[in-house]
């Protein structure tokens, strides 16, 4: 090879290398393309350089640079059908080629730009994964013929340009996905915060007021909290309130139900795993500890945590480090831990089902929630709060809680606690046609009355009349009607039923 040709080839290789380095910087796509084409112009002088991307049956002008680049070119869609040269350039296996645009019908920018007769155009395909997704064009107002070495360098540049464009596309999608996820996280955190604000802990009873005071005291610290109480007493609500009142309120509140996960999965759920850590681990996954980093991790039903995982949890609490499955490196986490259980952990320790050192580490600040039957003063407030939420979520008018029904609710033992109260109220709200809540017949079994506190007079009367109507299937008059059995005039009985919100027709099919 002559020395002059060798020097030209080396210069071309250097310019393409410089341009290629610009295409992999990850900067904004427009700037990236402009800087790279600026280097390329030293090898292939052009009056117009474009990047054309496939869109349907045409090519969209994604980028246009050079003296001939005009605003009207931007985003213009150029038809491919009928243009033999564009069709040929888009075929799989095509190589960079120079054309003399002597046929106006073949001109890529016919009708968009006034190009002189005999100008030249160098076209190179843009490929990714074996598919041609666009073209790069370099137009010159004068006819130019390029040696094979230059066409080779242009082909290399086009390959790097395709790589850079696809990289920018993927980075853009990742950035958009990240923004979308951030918006979702922000939305759910705000919804969670609003849920706590709109439905705060009901503290009408002395016991709950004392608990709310405890929550306020410990929230500002990083101390581990253990919440105990029967199932359905609202332990998660207390944990959410604690998180909302803490300095970590802007970070994540992550919940794990230790009894709902199989023993084989719970370690991965808590601490995460690396790719290939076990069969089926096709990719790495963060555990709940990492997801809660900077925030609060709520471990519900901690008493059901497998014994062999308890030392690992203890280390995570004490050392603030976790070991993902399959990883040889520990990871630091900053997590505020709140645990809850309905079981007696002291008994579990005595029976060897729960580690004593973990029990003491969890119960730095214990909070015990009394059952609903021991705090009847909270029942009405809980019921009214639920009815407000039910009406709001179902776009219903406000539903009132009648005084007689309030006493009936307060006279029931609620073995399922707050959860049972909500279930009963939801069914009653669905069946109540008016703006006043009506309990369906048999909603509260009589056997579950709270021991030590007799029902109020009106509640006892309601209970008796419900059983009477159930016995007569809603029949009022006649020898076997409810009025005769109650030894009351039918008009008097109907008046009492109306006052208590009982309708005989509700009992006809009972």
SULJO-V207168 format. One record per helix or strand of 3 or more residues. SS is the DSSP state (hx for helix, st for strand). FROM is the first residue (numbers start at 1). LEN is the number of residues. If there is no record, write none. Layout:
SS_FROM_LEN ; SS_FROM_LEN
This chain:
hx_3_20 ; hx_29_12 ; st_48_8 ; st_58_8 ; hx_71_3 ; st_77_3 ; hx_84_6 ; st_97_4 ; hx_104_3 ; st_120_9 ; st_131_10 ; hx_148_51 ; hx_206_14 ; st_225_5 ; hx_235_11 ; st_253_5 ; hx_263_9 ; hx_288_4 ; st_296_5 ; hx_302_3 ; hx_307_13 ; st_336_6 ; hx_345_6 ; hx_356_7 ; st_365_5 ; hx_372_3 ; hx_376_18 ; hx_403_8 ; hx_417_15 ; hx_446_3 ; hx_457_16 ; hx_482_5 ; hx_490_11 ; hx_504_4
